[in-house]
Amino acid sequence: MTKLNWGMIGGGKGSQIGPAHRMGAQADGNFVMAAGALDVDAERGRAFADTLGIASDRAYANWQDMLEGERTREDRVDLVTVATPNATHFEITKAFLEAGFNVLCEKPMTMTVEEGEEIVRVAEASGKICAVNYCYSAYPMVREMRHMVATGQIGKVRTIVANFSHGHHGDAGDADNPRVRWRYDPAMAGVSGQFADCGIHALHMASFIAGDEVRTLSADFASTISSRELEDDAMVNFRMEGGTVGRLWTSSVAIGRQHGFDIQVFGETGGLRWASEQPNQVFYTPVGGRTQIMEKGEGGLSDEAQRLSRVAIAHPEGFPLAVANIYVDLAAKIRGEAHGDFPVAADGLRSMAAVHQAVASAKADGAWVDARPPMFR
């Protein structure tokens, strides 16, 4: 099997997400890191590229040089990952799609709904992949939950309760830390803080598992630390196209919670529960029956869950390998194989529409609003 060429923009030395992408892309032998524009400081980026084994002529000063340099190569990259600051995602993703490259963009895909709709149109016109890194949807046991819902094993889904709440920004004395402050600054983060940062992972997960989309929502935002302009705690109620009722809490001031991402799905004939801090397990309760613990790697799981499990039962596969599963699916899609189930531009657009509509709802004291982007109404 010939390896695919992969390039990365951003994600340089010291990046929070860069290592997960480098480990994930190369974990299964599908991709080789062939090119990169890794840092806003060109020389620092080139120096880091050298440590990763990228050839000097493909260690680019910036994304524009990478676009021009790769465009005409016979061995051009098959996939470009965009892991730059949020405000740059739209411009870079659009340019590479228009030039005929497949793109994996970090979330949020764009800063505005209008930009998101433009990316959807450009991706459709180009015929290229535009994926968005909602990587939590690629844990094997999340895929098992989705399979169970899709095959009717818990009946029609009635209610979903999701949360993504941690306490790592709960110290008011740390409010001026630049690694924290930008997340609550509209000039850098956009219209939303915690909901746009973490809450949309939970909202996407609800849609992914249910196989349904959010239609309307009502939001309550709070800035519990007075110096913050954007919210650090939010409650969002939502209703899906198929009638499912959803409740979502997201917070960065929940001191005592660590990662804090979990989801419960309640159907007519059973319930499911998964937490990112114990990602190998799903708790399944059939109506009138005892709760069962389903383990990654055990017999009887769906092909979708087994396909994305690498090691034997009781051995953990963590966040970098969830990212790796996105790359597994991308490689399959690029090669034209049967699999290729990953979040795409439409998912990124729906998330951005939900963020902006949640902001509008919160400003209107929780009024119910249409959560869908205009092009999908």
Summary of the structure (lengths in Angstrom):
residues: 377
radius of gyration: 20.5
end to end distance: 42.8
largest distance: 64.2
contacts: 1325
relative contact order: 0.15
helix: 39%
strand: 23%
